[in-house]
Amino acid sequence: MISGARTIRIHGQDVPIVADVRNIDALSAHADADEILRWLKSGRIAPSRTFITHGERAAHRITKELGWTCVVPEQCQEATLN
């Protein structure tokens, strides 16, 4: 997706990518809650929702410390972004 693919294969089906996909080099895939919070606080505008995968502790802290709506998606959960 980062390289510009227009589709991605999920469960044997080609699904169009209709998102602006960005790579954030500042965080590793294993960033801890402190790193995630520090990065989120650097933003100028709070998002309407924040999605965190593999980070239930970070999600709790985001809600508690920043007052943001934070979602830890379940498997196969869908969300409409607007």
C-alpha positions in Angstrom: 0.0 0.0 0.0 2.8 2.4 0.8 4.3 1.7 -2.7 1.1 3.0 -4.4 -0.9 -0.2 -4.9 -4.5 0.5 -5.9 -5.9 -2.7 -4.6 -5.1 -5.2 -1.8 -6.1 -8.9 -1.7 -8.1 -9.7 1.4 -9.5 -13.2 1.9 -9.1 -13.9 -1.8 -10.8 -10.7 -3.0 -9.2 -7.7 -4.5 -10.4 -4.7 -2.5 -9.8 -1.1 -3.8 -7.7 1.1 -1.6 -9.6 4.4 -1.2 -7.4 5.9 1.5 -4.5 8.2 1.8 -1.9 5.7 3.1 1.1 7.1 5.0 4.1 5.5 6.7 5.0 7.1 10.0 8.7 6.4 10.5 8.8 8.1 13.9 7.1 5.0 15.6 7.9 1.4 15.3 5.2 -1.2 15.1 6.0 -2.0 18.8 5.9 1.6 20.1 4.9 1.8 23.7 2.1 3.9 25.2 4.4 6.8 26.1 5.8 7.0 22.6 2.3 6.9 21.1 1.0 9.6 23.4 4.0 11.8 22.8 3.4 11.5 19.0 -0.4 12.1 19.3 0.1 15.2 21.5 2.3 16.8 18.8 -0.7 17.1 16.5 -2.5 20.4 16.1 -6.0 19.1 15.8 -7.6 16.2 17.8 -9.1 13.6 15.5 -12.8 12.6 15.7 -11.7 9.0 16.4 -8.4 7.3 17.0 -8.0 3.6 16.1 -5.4 1.6 18.0 -4.6 -2.0 17.3 -2.5 -4.1 19.6 -2.5 -1.3 22.2 -5.4 -1.6 24.6 -3.3 0.2 27.4 -2.5 3.0 25.0 -6.1 3.3 24.0 -7.2 3.7 27.7 -4.5 6.3 28.2 -5.5 8.2 25.1 -9.1 8.4 26.3 -8.1 9.3 29.9 -5.2 11.7 29.2 -6.3 13.4 26.0 -10.1 13.0 26.2 -10.2 11.6 22.7 -12.6 8.9 21.4 -10.3 5.9 21.0 -11.4 2.6 19.4 -9.7 -0.8 19.7 -11.3 -2.6 16.7 -12.5 -6.1 17.0 -11.7 -8.6 14.3 -13.8 -7.9 11.1 -15.1 -4.6 12.6 -15.9 -2.0 10.0 -15.8 1.7 10.4 -17.0 4.5 8.1 -14.5 7.3 7.9 -15.6 10.8 6.8 
